[in-house]
């Protein structure tokens, strides 16, 4: 399962979570993806789109 926005290409970001004692543990931050039905040309397809693209109306969502 790909965790990448199909509109803007936003994907997971890696880094460290740092505790109070400054012990570092690797972790990943994932984009806020939603599986929505989108009007693409004359057909309707299902896409994974991040919340930022949905709020910016970069895709036309079909109910």
N, C-alpha and C positions, 0 to 999 in steps of 0.2 A: 504494500500500500504506500503510494507516494504521498508525502506530506508537503506538497508544493502547490502554491496557488497557480492555477492555469492561466490567469490573466496577467499578473505582474511578476510571477516567478519567485515570490517570497518563499523561503524555505526555513528549515531549522537552523538555529544559531547555537554554537557551543561556547562553553565557558566554565567557570568554577563557581560553586556555591561555597561561601566562606563562613565558617562557624565563628563563634565568639572567641575561641582559642586559636583562631586563624588556621585551622586545618582545612585544606582545600579538597573538595571532592568534585569530580567531573560531572557535568549535567548538560542538558539540552533544553532550549526554549523553542516551543513549536508555535507556528502561526495559528491564528484563530480561524480555522477553515470550516466552511459550511458546504454541504453537498446540495446544490440547487439545480433546478431545471431552467435552462437558459435558451432564449430565442437566438439561434445562430443561422442567419440567412432565412431560409424558408422552413428549416427543421428545428425541432426542439431536442436539445442534448442535455445530459447531466454533467455538471462540472463541479470541481472543488474550487471554491472562490473564497478568498480571505475577507474578513469583515470590513476591512478598510476599502476594498474594491466595491463591496456591496453598498456601503454608505456613500461612496463617491459616484454611484450610478454608472460604473464602467461596464456593467452587463445589464441586459434586459431580462428580468426574472419573470417566468411564466408561473401563474398560480395553479 
